[in-house]
């Protein structure tokens, strides 16, 4: 089924909303919770019934991030009987991997992570799961520490880190909690309490619900909340609540952040049979671009394995 031509112009009018100042992340300015949510919660690894590879690039002024990630639900072949052919059945195991490169001012990060998850089915149709996940990663940081009589001085640091998470999801409701960069920052802070390497322990909480607006056109509205906090500002966690709205129309997804602040943020994603395209834009409202740079993020995803499970829905975002 293709997207209705009458609905698309109406949806495009809903894209302009306001967002507060962007949150800082170790992979700034990447909004990985939009296109690759398993990066911030390893329990989401393999929670969709297909294998995919995502390539994302984000830019904000002189800062840029490139991310190559893969996500898979482990499957097995189940023998058929009589005239019934063999079918593909998914196990309760998921995997994801990430390779990234990040340039943020004087700091450069390169690294990789590997995550695994275990899903426990809650209902007999196997559409509702409770998932547990963990990941390990290694990061190589290069910091421009200034110049001396011999030229520019670079400081290199390699450090390991880890993430953990829990995720509950069903046909309509989902919620999850995760802790990212459990080992914190490998460096000691300076006299002002600042760290040279831009990495910190983070906590994420998400909750949302899918509302079916039209079964005929596969139109679904998904309001949700994302909370992102650090050790340093955990007591101000109420200020870090991000309301998010996504609208699905068959193979099209449109979304925005509902904030009144200094930027306008929106994103879109279109899914083809074997690949999908996505874009995220965060634009300053009143500040010129040469003073406050916009964020532009583009992603390309490849679907390497179609949904072959008899128990899963045919349309599975």
QUIGIDA-V674716 format. One record per pair of residues at least 6 apart in sequence whose ideal C-beta (glycine too) atoms are under 6 Angstrom apart, sorted by the first residue. I is the first residue (numbers start at 1). J is the second residue. Records with the same first field share a line. If there is no record, write none. Layout:
# QUIGIDA-V674716
I->J ; J
This chain:
# QUIGIDA-V674716
1->250
3->249 ; 250 ; 252
4->217
7->249
11->254
15->266
17->256 ; 258
18->259 ; 260 ; 261 ; 264
19->257 ; 259 ; 263 ; 265
20->259 ; 261
23->228
26->199
27->65 ; 100 ; 102
28->104
29->58 ; 60 ; 63 ; 295
30->58 ; 65
31->280 ; 297
32->39
33->40
34->267 ; 280
35->56 ; 278 ; 299
36->54 ; 69
37->44
38->44 ; 45 ; 71 ; 96
39->98
40->180 ; 204
41->165 ; 167 ; 176 ; 178
42->115 ; 133 ; 134 ; 135 ; 163 ; 165
43->117 ; 131 ; 132 ; 133 ; 165 ; 166 ; 167
44->167
45->94 ; 95 ; 96 ; 115 ; 117 ; 133
46->72 ; 73 ; 94 ; 95 ; 117
47->131
49->73 ; 90 ; 307 ; 309 ; 312 ; 316
50->303 ; 305 ; 307
51->72 ; 304 ; 305
52->71 ; 301 ; 303
53->70 ; 302
54->69 ; 299 ; 301
55->68 ; 300
56->67 ; 299
57->66 ; 298
58->65 ; 297
59->296
60->293 ; 295
61->293
63->104
64->103
65->102
66->101
67->100
68->99
69->98
70->97
71->96
72->95
73->90 ; 94
74->91 ; 93
75->88 ; 90
76->89 ; 91
77->86
78->87 ; 89
79->86
80->86
88->308
90->309
92->118 ; 119
94->117
95->116
96->115
97->114
98->113
99->112
100->111
101->110
102->109
104->198
106->144
107->143 ; 198
108->142
109->139 ; 141
110->140
111->137 ; 138 ; 139
113->135 ; 137
115->133 ; 135
117->131 ; 133
118->132
119->129 ; 131
120->130
121->129
122->128
125->311
126->311
127->171
128->170
130->168
131->167
132->166
133->165
134->164
135->163
136->162
137->161
138->160
139->159
140->158
141->157 ; 197
142->154 ; 156
143->155 ; 196
145->153 ; 155
146->153
157->186
159->186
161->181 ; 183
162->182
163->180
164->179
165->178
166->177
167->176
168->175
172->209 ; 210
173->209
174->208
175->207
176->206
177->205
178->204
179->203
180->202
181->199 ; 201
184->201
185->195 ; 197 ; 199
187->195 ; 196 ; 197
189->195
200->230
201->231
202->230
203->229
204->228
205->227
206->226
207->225
208->222 ; 224
210->220 ; 222
211->221
212->220
213->219 ; 221
218->250 ; 315
219->249
220->248
221->247
222->246
223->245
224->244
225->241 ; 243
226->242 ; 244
227->240 ; 241
228->240
229->237 ; 240
242->257
243->258
244->257
245->256
246->253 ; 255
247->254
248->317
251->271
252->270
253->269
254->268
255->267
256->266
257->265
262->285
263->282 ; 284
264->283 ; 285
265->282
267->280
268->279
269->278
270->277
274->303
275->302
276->301
278->299
279->298
280->297
282->295
283->294
284->292
307->316
